[in-house]
Amino acid sequence: MPGWKAAHIPDQSGRTAVITGANSGIGYFAARELARHGAAVVLACRSASRGRAAEIRLRAEVPGADVEFMALDLADLATVREFAQAYARRHDSLDLLINNAGVMALPYGRTADGFETQFGVNHLGHFALTGLLLPRLLAAPPGARIVSLSSGFHMFGDVDHEDLNGERDYRRWIAYGRSKTANLLFTHELARRLATAGSGMVAAAAHPGYAATNLHVAAAPQAGTTLTSRIAVAANSLGILIGNGVIAQSAASGALPALYAATAPGVRPDEFIGPRFSVRGAPSRSWRAKWTLDDKSGERLWGASEKLTGVSYASLSR
């Protein structure tokens, strides 16, 4: 693991990957490196214009790449179902699902289905997508993986099972942290259920540390904090200019933990991979809060997620 780079990715020929939010940042660089190593890559993006532009860019950077854009809006469960149905019509199996897309520290809002936006997009959208794609994942040859992107900000708080939609006391950064805890609890419970079902599929999680992506910069202006936005832009830029990571490492470097979790030999179920030095560095096993390993909390969140999304993991029922 020390010094692990994209060049260490094993050959991915014959494998198909779906990456959410793959039009920019970590998702795009993960898609590019997987395509460069032979995988067929589906760019699952909300914006058709940005998704198609990313497809064109990737084909230019990786000549001969097998890549396609497919529309997916995690804030609308109807489109999540449409995506899964469209994928099933085109592909018999799925080897790798990277649940990467997300929103950060937004003012209170709701998804098309009425969920608090951060919880709805970051957790419930991916919960539904994974469940709907599960038959194709189970149909893949041995070695299929599901990687969900969390964040060090999960330390901001455990999920509040009595107020999943943040209706009583909404604080945008706490809500973001709780949605990232939900990503880890989802991975924990998914890994347990896969093991109980006798599946060799690996469900793991990753975080990018502090990577210079649009996610950090976009969070501040959406809350109306212009000064914070300017500071975020400056921090990102300074981090890249000074040694690629004094403050923030590049999005390409931030994608490495997810790529490691997705492709490196020996990754174990429910592992959490992040930068070696927490905010930057080569992929390494990452610290995680104890509440993200709570079996009862994971099971409770799973049950609530099935009810809220209407997506049941029938093949992984207890």
C-alpha positions in Angstrom: 0.0 0.0 0.0 2.8 2.6 0.7 3.4 4.7 -2.4 0.4 3.2 -4.2 -0.3 5.0 -7.5 -2.8 4.8 -10.4 -0.1 2.9 -12.3 -0.5 0.0 -9.8 -4.1 -0.6 -10.8 -4.4 -4.2 -12.1 -5.6 -4.8 -15.6 -9.4 -4.1 -15.7 -10.1 -5.6 -19.2 -13.5 -7.3 -19.4 -14.8 -5.4 -16.3 -17.6 -2.8 -16.3 -17.7 0.1 -13.8 -20.4 2.6 -13.0 -19.2 5.8 -11.3 -21.7 8.4 -10.1 -20.7 12.1 -10.4 -18.1 11.2 -13.0 -18.2 14.4 -15.0 -15.6 16.2 -12.8 -13.3 15.9 -9.8 -12.6 12.6 -8.1 -15.3 10.8 -10.2 -13.8 11.9 -13.5 -10.2 10.9 -12.6 -11.4 7.5 -11.2 -13.2 6.9 -14.5 -10.2 8.0 -16.5 -7.8 5.7 -14.7 -10.2 2.7 -14.9 -10.7 3.2 -18.6 -6.9 3.6 -19.0 -6.5 0.1 -17.5 -9.1 -1.5 -19.7 -12.4 -1.2 -18.0 -15.7 -0.2 -19.7 -16.9 2.8 -17.8 -20.3 4.3 -17.4 -20.3 8.0 -16.4 -23.5 8.4 -14.3 -24.1 12.1 -14.1 -27.0 14.5 -13.4 -26.1 17.0 -16.1 -26.4 15.8 -19.6 -24.2 18.5 -21.0 -21.4 18.0 -18.4 -21.7 14.3 -18.7 -21.3 14.3 -22.5 -18.5 16.8 -22.3 -16.7 14.5 -19.8 -17.2 11.5 -22.2 -15.6 13.5 -25.0 -12.8 14.6 -22.8 -12.1 11.1 -21.5 -12.1 9.7 -25.1 -9.5 12.3 -26.0 -7.3 11.6 -23.0 -7.6 7.8 -23.4 -7.9 6.9 -27.1 -9.9 3.8 -27.6 -11.6 4.1 -24.2 -14.9 2.2 -23.8 -16.9 4.9 -22.1 -20.5 6.0 -22.1 -22.6 8.7 -20.4 -25.9 7.8 -18.8 -28.2 10.2 -17.0 -28.7 9.8 -13.2 -30.1 12.3 -10.7 -29.6 11.0 -7.2 -32.0 13.6 -5.9 -34.9 12.0 -7.8 -35.6 8.3 -7.2 -37.6 8.0 -10.4 -34.5 8.8 -12.4 -32.5 6.4 -10.2 -34.9 3.6 -11.2 -34.8 4.7 -14.9 -31.0 4.5 -14.8 -31.0 1.0 -13.3 -33.5 -0.2 -15.8 -31.5 1.3 -18.7 -28.3 -0.2 -17.4 -30.0 -3.6 -17.1 -31.1 -3.4 -20.8 -27.6 -2.7 -22.0 -25.5 -4.9 -19.6 -25.8 -8.4 -18.2 -23.5 -7.7 -15.2 -21.7 -5.0 -13.3 -18.2 -5.5 -11.8 -17.7 -2.2 -10.0 -20.0 0.4 -8.6 -18.4 3.6 -7.2 -20.9 5.7 -5.3 -19.0 8.9 -5.6 -21.4 11.8 -6.3 -22.5 14.0 -3.4 -23.4 17.5 -2.2 -21.8 19.3 0.8 -23.1 21.7 3.5 -26.1 23.0 1.6 -28.8 25.2 3.1 -31.8 23.2 4.1 -33.6 21.8 1.0 -35.5 18.8 -0.2 -35.1 16.3 -3.0 -37.8 15.5 -5.5 -39.0 12.8 -3.1 -39.1 15.2 0.0 -35.9 14.1 1.7 -33.4 16.5 3.2 -31.0 17.1 0.3 -27.7 16.0 1.8 -29.2 12.8 3.3 -31.3 12.2 0.2 -28.5 12.6 -2.3 -25.4 11.4 -0.4 -27.1 8.3 1.2 -30.6 7.5 0.1 -29.9 8.0 -3.7 -26.9 5.7 -3.5 -28.7 3.2 -1.3 -31.5 2.9 -3.9 -29.0 2.8 -6.8 -27.0 0.0 -5.2 -30.1 -2.0 -4.4 -31.5 -1.7 -7.9 -28.1 -2.6 -9.5 -27.5 -5.5 -7.0 -28.8 -8.2 -9.4 -26.3 -7.2 -12.0 -23.5 -7.0 -9.4 -24.3 -10.5 -8.2 -24.3 -11.7 -11.8 -20.7 -10.5 -12.2 -17.7 -12.9 -12.1 -15.9 -13.2 -8.7 -14.3 -9.9 -7.7 -17.2 -7.5 -7.9 -16.9 -4.5 -5.6 -19.1 -1.7 -4.3 -17.1 1.4 -3.1 -18.9 4.3 -1.3 -17.3 7.7 -0.8 -17.5 9.0 2.7 -15.4 11.8 4.3 -13.4 12.6 7.4 -16.3 15.0 8.2 -18.3 11.9 9.3 -16.7 12.7 12.7 -19.1 15.7 12.9 -21.9 13.4 14.0 -23.7 10.0 14.1 -27.0 9.7 12.3 -30.0 10.9 14.2 -32.5 8.1 13.8 -35.3 10.2 15.2 -34.7 13.0 12.7 -33.2 11.6 9.6 -34.5 14.5 7.5 -33.1 17.2 9.8 -36.4 18.8 10.4 -35.9 19.7 14.1 -32.5 21.2 14.1 -30.8 21.6 10.8 -27.1 22.7 10.7 -25.6 22.2 7.3 -22.2 20.9 8.4 -23.6 18.6 11.0 -26.1 17.3 8.3 -23.2 16.7 5.9 -21.3 14.8 8.5 -24.3 12.7 9.3 -24.8 11.9 5.7 -21.1 10.7 5.5 -21.6 8.6 8.6 -24.6 7.1 6.8 -22.3 6.2 3.9 -20.1 4.3 6.3 -23.0 2.6 8.2 -24.4 1.6 4.8 -21.1 0.0 3.8 -20.8 -1.7 7.2 -24.3 -3.3 7.0 -23.9 -4.1 3.3 -20.7 -6.0 4.0 -22.3 -7.9 6.8 -25.3 -8.9 4.7 -23.1 -9.9 1.7 -21.1 -12.2 4.1 -24.3 -13.7 5.6 -25.5 -14.4 2.1 -22.3 -16.2 1.2 -21.3 -13.6 -1.4 -17.6 -12.9 -2.0 -18.4 -9.4 -3.2 -16.5 -6.7 -1.3 -18.3 -3.6 0.0 -15.7 -1.0 1.1 -15.5 2.8 1.6 -13.0 5.5 0.9 -12.5 9.2 1.4 -10.3 11.6 -0.6 -8.9 13.7 2.3 -8.9 17.3 1.2 -8.9 17.3 -2.5 -9.3 20.4 -4.7 -12.6 19.8 -6.3 -15.8 21.7 -7.0 -17.5 20.2 -4.0 -15.7 22.4 -1.4 -15.9 25.6 -3.4 -19.6 25.1 -4.3 -20.7 24.6 -0.7 -20.0 28.1 0.5 -21.8 30.2 -2.1 -24.9 28.1 -1.8 -25.1 29.1 1.8 -24.5 32.7 0.8 -21.0 33.0 2.4 -19.0 34.8 -0.2 -15.9 35.2 2.0 -15.9 31.5 2.9 -16.1 30.7 -0.8 -13.1 32.9 -1.6 -11.1 31.3 1.1 -12.0 27.8 -0.2 -10.9 28.8 -3.7 -7.6 30.3 -2.4 -6.9 27.2 -0.2 -7.5 24.8 -3.1 -5.3 26.8 -5.5 -2.5 27.3 -2.9 -2.6 23.6 -2.1 -2.1 22.6 -5.7 0.6 25.2 -6.4 2.7 24.4 -3.4 3.8 20.8 -3.9 0.4 19.4 -4.9 -1.0 19.2 -1.4 0.3 21.6 1.3 -3.4 22.4 1.8 -5.3 20.5 -0.8 -4.1 17.7 -3.0 -5.3 17.4 -6.6 -8.5 15.7 -7.6 -6.5 13.1 -9.3 -4.6 12.3 -6.1 -7.9 12.5 -4.2 -9.3 9.7 -6.4 -6.5 7.3 -5.4 -8.2 6.0 -2.2 -11.4 5.1 -4.1 -9.3 3.5 -6.9 -7.4 1.5 -4.4 -10.6 0.3 -2.7 -12.0 -0.6 -6.1 -9.1 -2.5 -7.6 -6.2 -3.3 -5.2 -5.8 -7.0 -4.2 -6.6 -7.8 -0.6 -9.1 -5.1 0.2 -11.3 -6.5 2.9 -15.1 -6.0 3.3 -15.9 -2.8 5.3 -12.4 -1.4 5.0 -12.2 2.4 5.0 -9.4 3.8 2.7 -8.1 7.3 2.8 -4.9 9.3 2.4 -2.0 8.2 4.6 -1.8 11.6 6.3 -5.5 12.1 6.7 -5.9 15.0 4.3 -3.3 14.0 1.7 -0.9 11.2 0.8 -0.9 7.7 -0.7 -3.9 5.4 0.1 -3.9 3.8 3.5 -6.4 2.3 6.0 -8.2 5.2 7.6 -9.5 5.9 11.1 -13.2 5.9 11.5 -15.5 6.9 14.4 -16.8 4.0 16.5 -20.4 4.8 15.6 -19.8 3.8 12.0 -19.2 0.2 13.1 -22.4 -0.1 15.3 -24.3 -3.1 14.1 -27.7 -2.0 15.6 -27.4 1.5 14.1 -26.5 0.1 10.7 -29.4 -2.3 10.7 -31.8 0.5 11.8 -30.6 2.8 9.1 -30.9 0.0 6.5 -34.5 -0.6 7.5 -35.4 3.1 7.4 -33.7 3.4 4.0 -35.6 0.6 2.5 -38.9 2.1 3.7 -38.0 5.6 2.5 -36.8 4.6 -0.9 -39.1 1.6 -1.6 -36.0 -0.4 -2.6 -35.6 -3.8 -0.9 -32.5 -5.9 -1.0 -34.5 -9.1 -1.2 -31.4 -11.3 -1.9 -29.7 -9.9 1.2 -32.6 -10.2 3.6 -31.7 -11.4 7.1 
